[in-house]
Amino acid sequence: MARPVYVEHALPFDCLLIGLGALLFVLGILDFYAPELFDVGGWGYYLVSIGFIVLLAGVLLLYGYVKRVRSFNKMMAVKSKKEFVAIKDELEYTAWRLPSRFDEKVANKKKEFDVK
């Protein structure tokens, strides 16, 4: 089964959310403090609120992605077949939550240790 577009391209989407949230937040702040530079009328409060929420969501999603990748890399660093078999299910689940290129790494590791 193919992964959703968001999972396949998680890193660019998370960075896009962070950039969009930061832009909206800054534009909302500019509306308060420098209305001669950027004026949206009474929408400054909404821009700040929406920008903050989108920025926070982007940061949390990026944190989760980076945490999963670090966990995956730590699990892939095992050197013995016994350790690999013990963490195989957790490794496969972590790879399932990451882009498909991580599945290929798991398949190669399985071949290396001759595990099904």
C-alpha positions in Angstrom: 0.0 0.0 0.0 1.4 3.4 -1.0 2.0 5.9 1.7 0.2 9.3 1.8 2.0 12.2 0.1 2.5 13.8 3.5 4.5 10.8 4.8 6.6 10.6 1.7 7.5 14.3 1.8 7.3 15.0 5.5 10.4 17.1 5.8 9.5 19.6 3.0 5.9 19.9 4.3 7.1 20.5 7.8 9.5 23.2 6.7 6.8 24.7 4.5 4.4 24.9 7.5 7.2 26.5 9.6 7.9 29.1 6.9 4.2 29.9 6.3 3.5 30.1 10.1 6.5 32.4 10.6 5.4 34.6 7.7 1.9 35.0 8.9 3.1 35.6 12.5 5.5 38.3 11.3 2.9 40.0 9.1 0.5 40.1 12.0 3.1 41.6 14.3 3.9 44.2 11.6 0.3 45.1 11.4 0.4 46.0 15.1 3.7 47.8 15.3 4.3 49.2 11.8 0.9 49.7 10.0 2.6 52.0 7.5 4.7 49.1 6.2 1.9 46.4 6.2 -1.7 47.1 7.0 -4.4 44.5 6.9 -7.0 46.5 8.8 -8.4 44.5 11.7 -7.0 41.2 10.6 -3.7 41.5 12.5 -5.0 39.5 15.4 -6.1 36.7 13.2 -2.8 36.6 11.3 -0.9 36.4 14.6 -3.1 33.7 15.9 -3.2 31.6 12.8 0.5 32.1 12.2 1.4 31.0 15.8 -0.8 27.9 15.4 0.7 26.9 12.0 4.2 27.6 13.2 3.7 25.5 16.4 2.2 22.7 14.3 5.1 22.8 11.9 7.7 22.7 14.7 5.9 19.8 16.4 5.6 17.8 13.2 9.3 18.4 12.4 10.3 17.4 15.9 8.4 14.1 15.5 9.9 13.4 12.2 13.5 14.0 13.4 12.8 12.0 16.5 11.6 9.0 14.4 14.6 9.3 12.1 17.0 9.3 15.0 15.3 6.3 16.6 15.4 4.5 13.2 19.1 5.2 12.8 19.8 4.1 16.3 18.0 0.8 15.7 19.8 0.3 12.4 23.1 0.6 14.1 22.8 -2.8 15.8 25.7 -5.2 14.9 24.3 -8.6 16.0 21.5 -10.7 14.5 20.1 -11.4 18.0 19.7 -7.7 18.7 18.2 -7.1 15.3 15.6 -9.9 15.7 14.7 -8.4 19.1 13.9 -5.0 17.7 12.7 -6.0 14.2 9.0 -5.3 14.8 9.7 -1.9 16.3 12.1 -1.1 13.5 9.6 -2.1 10.8 6.9 0.0 12.5 9.2 3.0 12.7 10.1 2.6 9.0 6.4 2.4 8.1 5.9 5.8 9.7 8.7 7.2 7.6 9.2 7.7 3.8 9.5 4.5 1.7 13.3 4.9 1.3 13.6 3.7 5.0 11.8 0.4 4.0 14.6 -0.3 1.6 17.2 0.2 4.4 15.3 -2.3 6.5 15.1 -4.8 3.7 18.9 -4.5 3.1 19.5 -5.0 6.8 17.3 -8.1 6.8 19.3 -9.5 3.9 22.5 -8.8 5.8 21.4 -10.8 8.8 19.4 -13.3 6.7 16.1 -12.6 8.5 12.6 -12.8 7.0 
